[in-house]
């Protein structure tokens, strides 16, 4: 599945979340790479994309601490260059048009993109 999205500014919470032991361990195990401690946030046009990914995604991050949620994890590539994973937190009120992408590199720098630029995800579903 190919998805286009525009790079948008995040709220800055992903470095802390990605530093949690059980999150890091599950991401490394499922993605087969060490994720950079931050996500690239993408705004997508289709409001139903998260529903499709939740339905078809095979991997799941399982919360091991009180106060955290599970998440769906979908593997893929970004701009046909870097392996990546899309993390979709399973919480109510989560923006349906937002995808958070993890990769082994700082994606904004590696892809030389800024907020508003478009990228393409090729997802394994």
N, C-alpha and C positions, 0 to 999 in steps of 0.2 A: 504494500500500500504506500502510495506517495502522498505526502502532505506538504503544502507550502504554508509558511507562517512568517510573520514579521517579528523581528527582534524587539522586545519591550523591556523596560526597566522592571526589575523585581523589587521585592520589599526587603531583601537582605537577610532573610532567615535561613537560606539553604546552607551556608557554610557551617552553621551550628548543627543543623540536622544531619548533614553528611559526616560530621565528626563523631557522631554517636557510634559507639562500638558495634552494636548489633546492626545498625543501618549500613555502616561501612563493610562489615563482614558479609552481609547478604548481597550487597551490590557487587562486591568483588567476586563472590561465588557465582552469581547468576550472569554477570556481564563478562567475566573473565578479563577484567582490567581494573586498575586502581583508579577510581573516579577523582577528578579534580574537585576540590572542596568548594564548589559553587555550581549553579545551574544557569543555563541559557534559557531565558523565558521567551516563549513564542506565542503570539496572538494569532489565532486561526479564524478563518471566516465561518466555517461550518460549526454551528452550535451543537451538532450531534456527534462530533468527532470523539469526545471523551466517552460517550456511551458506547460507540463502536469499539473503541480500544478496551474499555472495561469488559465488554462482552467477549472479545476475541483474544485478549491478552492472556498468555499462559503462565506468566510468572507473577509472583506476589511478594511484596515485602511484608513480613508478619511482625507486628509490633510486639516488643518484649518488655515494654515499660508502660506503666499507668500514665495516661495523659497523651499518649501518641496514638496515631491511627495506622491502619494497614494502608498499603498503596499497591496499585497495579504497576507492573514494570514491563515495558515493551522494548525489545531490542531493535536496533537498526543502524543506519548510517546517516550522517548529516552531510549534505552537499556531495555525496558519494566520495567523501574523503575520510572522515573519522567514524569509528565505531561509536555508538552512543546508546543511551537508554532513556526512554521517556517515563518519568515518574508521575503517576496520577494519584494524589492522596485521596483516600476514600472518606471524605468529610462532606457534610452538607454545606451549602453556601459557597463551595469552591467554584471559581470562575470557569464556566464550561468552555470558554474560548481560549483558555490558557494551557499550554503544555510546558512542562519543565524538563529540560534535557540535560543529562549528565554525560560526560565524556572523559577520556584520560588526559585531556588538555583544557586549558582555559579557552573556551570556544570563541569568544569575541576576539581575542588576540590572534588565535590560530587561523581563524577564517577571515580576519580583518573586516569584521562587520560592526556596525553601530546600531543603536536603536532606530527602528524604521526600515532597516534593510531586510530583504527577503531571503530566506534559506529554504532548503528542501530536505524533508525527512523521508527516507525509504525505510519503512517499518516491516519487521518480520511477522506478519500476521496472515 
